Amino acid sequence: MHFLSDIYNLFFPEVCLGCSEILTENEKIICTKCNFNLPLCDYKNLKDNLLMRAFNGRIPLENAVSLMYYSKKGIVKNLIHNLKYKGHQEIGALFGTWLANEIKEKNSFKDIDYIIPVPLHEKRFKERGYNQLDLFGEKLSEILRIPYEKKLLLKTYHTAKQSKKNRFARMEKEKTIFRLNPHTDFDNKHFLIIDDIVTTGATIEACYDCLSTLKNCKFSIAVMAFTI
């Protein structure tokens, strides 16, 4: 079996999902060079960080953390594109594991009751076959020992891809596309809302608008990447 694996790798070598270079035997998912050059945030130690400030006056956040910065070109864009559109869910698991280990000893994340992903519409889920946040959220849940509740928020209608909208249209549209699952009772909880990329923050804000109808709840966010 090892021989067959070697033959397969000879003709179909694994490539880095950040730069498409062939991975060495000891590399997985991303190469050493890309790993070294990832634009990591250090928000885990900063209560007043740029991500928190992006939501000032919009959402009363307890905490906000991003693993990386995002730009329109580069390693992070390639990784998240491969995660969302090419089926490479192992990227979500990698980021979830990485971020969870960064924050698991921080007191500010120890009183969270539920991890809540931004949901996909049922049509988008069927097209893609998965929510790109699920393995990210499940790894956070496993390591932080916090339940992952992916059925609390529901997306009410199918929207065009975010990349095709301008900033204003995106913010206006996101205000009305989520609703709470009616078969839930989650008052008096602290929610950690997770997403892949924060750009305008409209999606997170729309999720908050729904969740804030619950009584006496607190909110934090954790994302893979943040556009500055």
C-alpha positions in Angstrom: 0.0 0.0 0.0 2.9 2.4 0.8 4.3 1.6 -2.7 0.9 2.5 -4.3 0.8 5.7 -2.3 4.3 6.7 -3.5 3.3 6.0 -7.1 0.1 8.2 -6.7 2.1 11.0 -5.1 4.6 10.8 -8.0 1.9 11.6 -10.5 -0.5 13.6 -8.3 1.7 15.3 -5.7 0.1 17.3 -2.9 0.4 21.1 -3.4 0.4 24.0 -1.0 -3.1 25.5 -0.9 -1.5 28.9 -0.4 0.9 29.1 -3.3 0.4 25.8 -5.3 4.0 24.7 -4.9 4.6 21.0 -4.3 4.6 20.1 -0.6 7.5 18.1 0.9 6.9 14.9 2.7 6.8 16.7 6.1 4.4 19.5 5.0 0.7 19.4 5.1 -1.9 21.8 3.6 0.4 24.8 3.4 4.2 24.9 2.8 6.7 26.1 5.3 7.3 29.3 3.4 3.6 30.2 3.3 3.2 29.3 6.9 6.0 31.6 7.8 4.6 34.4 5.7 1.0 34.3 7.0 -0.1 37.8 8.2 -1.1 36.7 11.7 -3.0 39.0 14.1 -2.1 39.2 17.7 -5.5 40.0 18.9 -5.7 37.3 21.5 -3.8 39.6 23.9 -5.5 42.9 22.9 -8.9 43.8 24.3 -9.0 47.0 22.2 -8.0 45.7 18.7 -8.9 46.8 15.2 -11.6 44.2 14.9 -13.3 45.4 18.1 -13.1 48.9 16.8 -14.7 48.0 13.5 -17.9 47.3 15.5 -17.8 50.3 17.8 -21.3 51.7 17.9 -22.7 48.7 16.1 -22.4 45.7 18.3 -21.7 45.7 22.1 -18.9 43.0 21.9 -17.3 41.4 24.8 -14.3 40.2 22.8 -13.2 39.9 19.1 -10.4 37.8 17.7 -9.1 37.2 14.2 -6.4 34.7 13.3 -5.1 36.6 10.2 -5.3 39.7 8.2 -7.0 39.5 4.7 -6.1 41.2 1.5 -7.3 40.9 -2.1 -4.1 39.1 -3.1 -1.9 36.7 -1.4 -1.8 33.5 0.7 -4.8 34.1 2.9 -7.1 34.8 -0.1 -5.9 31.6 -1.8 -6.4 29.5 1.3 -10.0 30.8 2.0 -10.8 30.4 -1.7 -9.7 26.8 -1.6 -11.8 26.3 1.6 -15.0 27.9 0.3 -15.0 26.8 -3.4 -12.7 23.9 -3.9 -13.8 21.6 -1.1 -10.6 21.8 1.0 -12.4 21.7 4.4 -9.1 20.7 6.0 -8.2 24.4 5.9 -11.1 25.1 8.2 -10.0 22.4 10.6 -6.4 23.8 10.5 -7.6 27.3 11.3 -10.0 26.2 14.0 -7.3 24.2 15.8 -4.8 27.0 15.5 -7.1 29.7 16.8 -8.5 27.5 19.6 -5.0 26.8 20.9 -4.2 30.5 20.8 -7.2 31.5 23.0 -8.0 28.5 25.1 -6.1 29.8 28.2 -7.6 33.4 27.9 -10.1 34.1 30.6 -12.1 36.4 28.2 -13.2 33.3 26.2 -13.9 30.9 29.1 -17.5 32.1 29.8 -18.9 31.5 26.3 -21.9 29.2 26.2 -22.3 28.5 22.5 -20.3 28.9 19.2 -22.6 30.1 16.4 -21.6 30.0 12.7 -22.9 32.4 10.1 -25.3 30.1 8.3 -25.5 29.2 4.6 -28.8 29.3 2.8 -30.1 25.8 2.0 -29.6 26.3 -1.7 -26.0 27.4 -1.3 -25.4 24.5 1.1 -26.7 22.1 -1.6 -24.5 23.7 -4.2 -21.4 23.6 -2.1 -22.1 20.5 -0.1 -20.8 22.0 3.2 -20.6 25.1 5.2 -17.0 26.2 5.2 -17.3 27.2 8.9 -18.3 23.8 10.2 -14.9 22.2 10.7 -13.6 25.6 11.9 -16.4 25.7 14.5 -16.1 22.0 15.4 -12.4 22.3 16.1 -13.0 25.4 18.3 -15.8 23.5 20.0 -13.6 20.4 20.6 -10.6 22.3 22.0 -12.4 25.0 23.9 -15.1 22.6 25.1 -17.9 24.8 24.1 -21.0 23.5 22.2 -21.2 24.2 18.5 -24.8 25.2 17.7 -25.2 25.5 13.9 -29.1 25.4 13.8 -29.8 28.5 16.0 -29.5 31.0 13.1 -31.1 30.3 9.7 -30.6 32.2 6.4 -34.0 33.2 5.0 -33.2 33.6 1.3 -30.5 33.0 -1.2 -28.3 36.0 -2.0 -25.7 36.8 -4.7 -22.1 36.2 -3.9 -20.7 38.9 -1.6 -17.8 39.6 -4.0 -20.3 40.8 -6.6 -21.7 43.5 -4.4 -20.4 46.9 -3.6 -19.9 47.8 0.1 -23.1 49.8 0.6 -25.3 47.2 -1.1 -23.8 44.5 0.9 -24.4 46.2 4.2 -28.0 47.0 3.3 -28.8 43.5 2.1 -27.4 41.7 5.1 -29.8 43.5 7.5 -32.7 41.2 6.7 -31.4 37.8 5.7 -31.3 35.9 9.0 -33.8 34.7 11.5 -33.8 32.7 14.7 -34.8 29.0 14.7 -38.2 29.1 16.5 -37.5 25.9 18.3 -34.8 27.2 20.5 -34.5 28.8 24.0 -31.2 30.5 24.4 -31.8 33.5 26.8 -29.0 34.6 29.2 -26.2 33.2 27.1 -22.8 34.3 25.8 -22.5 33.6 22.1 -19.3 33.4 20.0 -20.2 34.2 16.4 -17.8 32.8 13.9 -17.2 33.7 10.2 -14.4 33.3 7.6 -13.7 36.9 6.6 -14.9 40.2 8.1 -14.9 43.0 5.5 -17.7 45.5 6.2 -18.9 43.6 9.2 -22.5 43.6 7.8 -22.9 39.8 8.1 -21.8 39.7 11.7 -24.1 42.7 12.5 -27.0 41.0 10.8 -26.5 37.9 12.9 -26.3 40.0 16.1 -29.6 41.8 15.1 -31.3 38.4 15.2 -29.5 37.0 18.3 -30.1 40.3 20.2 -33.8 39.6 20.3 -33.0 36.9 22.9 -32.9 38.2 26.5 -29.8 39.2 28.4 -27.2 37.8 26.0 -23.6 38.7 25.4 -21.6 38.5 22.2 -18.1 37.9 21.0 -16.7 37.1 17.6 -13.9 34.9 16.2 -13.0 34.9 12.5 -10.3 33.4 10.3 -9.4 36.7 8.7 -10.1 40.4 8.9 -9.8 43.0 6.2 -8.1 46.2 7.4 
